[in-house]
């Protein structure tokens, strides 16, 4: 049994942490570079940018079936490695197409969908892998540490990405992300984690998938948290789909300035990841989750209302990112830890798949809605609708056992 003080000294955790950290930094480059390719090189409209963001999240609609398939694999690590290497190959096709003058929106859509599918495979496998990586009493601490390094990537990644985009162009900058997936695959191959026992079942895939969805929808904690997170994600993706376009065209900010504002604002995520655990101990995990559900989606209004000189608009963008990043960590860290504590081991990948198929599956609809609204009523107005609509998410927590949860140690899966 590992001690809390020794988690950083544990070689297995440290190896996984390094893979996650480097990969997260690379992701920040692509998250900035992909929409910038569409906006600056291919002159995409708001609705086209919305479709691009939707394409990234579209594979999550199949998460339930992917997660069910993953559950049948005893060792999830090879699947995670294969997902990393697949994303490497896909991303490298972008600079190749750019050098040959063959870059097109259809190519971006295809890359977004295929890379998104690999991401779903990785995440559904990770749900089972994580609980073999650390002990139950370390769930909150481990999630906090992993979220903290993810937040650091949001600080440095966009700034570095913005600089690379300006100096090398966006397609070439994405090479850096492709290489981070190679590093992640190598580190994962070095891990020695005892695989969980796979569930032996002769049931068809469809029946097993249906059982996973039924488990989620009837679970007293998972059903309400799913509804809350799905509402947050729908309205958040309305603004996420348009934010780079808004910063570039409406606010008139350069790629470097946008990246710097995102990086500065992301420091709120680091602070939130560090603060989420002590705040949950002080005020209770449930109330902290509820507060995050309110503040996170509404923070985009700060950027939407920005006006004035360039430094003021860049500062407003950074402030919106800071507040939102802090709040989403206060939402995610205790909620992820709570979910890990109340799910049966043999159901984890299926639950992750069922949860993602709805929670992340709603994101393409949010992105498309944001794109159409941005074209119809204006980008700034769409961001304000996103901020107001996201407040509805907390209503799902009212009267639920989640908001009454103070500590995670006594939680267990339902009988």
Steps between C-alpha positions, in 0.01 A plus 500: 500500500645833391504788745376846404843647562658244272277550195753725327774251585311213342671421170188360333292809573788727403542325164131535418503860621785586260311345206185691588681830552692501172193387304286772658750768396481375143121500507497871579687568177246309292202654680628841396649400166207306352242783513768750394566291188128520422467872580823642357597259219162372382282807582242290687165651604366478859280205404795320336711553812207366701491188281875454552461509877202266470711256298754481784229386743281298261670162577383530860155398380650152459665504844246258646585229247873575505501482879311169494752357253789629713354328809563162335874574481677400820806718441396853401855629453551372140182677396626828648833461319326424169280808544807720553678366190186538289474867593867547412445378143182701455650828617808460283276491194412868554845653435550255211177619336601863564841454335332345194237775481218251563367631832118522508217521753399143416846383608466687830159342561638151428798548731273635774267198481771233478722653769190547714422129466851410619450741791180319601679163496776644720259657750271200540805277556643754745192476725597141592873567483489785752358291785789252453751785503418641846318382811142603582601745774726673249234564234445862602871575539596329174223675306609829654863445397412391147259792465765739629748399231220520241437854620869584466478383138218749449731770633810429293350306209294777334781755534751263343241391246417858404868577450553184292196582288627851430855387422443162331130521390226295667537175298873475572451583868271196534803276440594573861174346623555191285838445665350527850277201425810300408650586840176405676491162322862428600434588865183291515691203358737521799223476761456186707140514620309184585202480263151469642299187441279541196135411538427166337168520318342330202259790456508681165672839491168682467357336812812579700494859382134531598585364846770765536258779408235361735756488780581870450141620465382318813804584713408762765830686458584441134159591356490847657867575436450394138206738455692785661819446299305455175326835547831668577662347193223594258513870584876506552561359151287775350765745613803273465426449130513874437752630752811495277301653213359765737845585636652516152231682301280683753771599748772531234762308700799327339572128540781578744279729711217246504739227609648724770153594631399134511824411675467774763136414557577132536693573819156498659479132416822426684376692801165322479657156472712566808209657690229247405605238752533730806182688399316168480626405845403840640158551343415149380545344157135550399479877567833555320369308196184715502698824522718393208189421294386861544822694457662300218244552220418859595863618490500533118287814539814686611654450155172557317466847652860602421559829320757778480872494424681177417646451847155529659348245261792262550467547878127423489568183301764396754266580792219292352741211453635539856160495670369217282814290540491534880132412514521199268771346718277544804229323300707222342741391774244413772246372245751264334611375840142450613419302186808281542385415853143395412552281191551122507838394361363278223279785372756782481572507126135448413400777740766729355368421154134549594580822684709636213250405233253746655724744686749545215256394231300817563805711416466474121143627531618789716775586254262486201240708687770753587617514137151559363414755769829679438416530130137597569508744795873569542793338679500731804129446559546124474768508771258680734227242433756231580582665834134533601393153389783329687353616832216250455738211569500544877126431513572130442694485827216641711355218710765252386734303732794673328438842649467344846830311473767630734771229493584227250653246737165349599364468147468163328329356192128426541393143580 
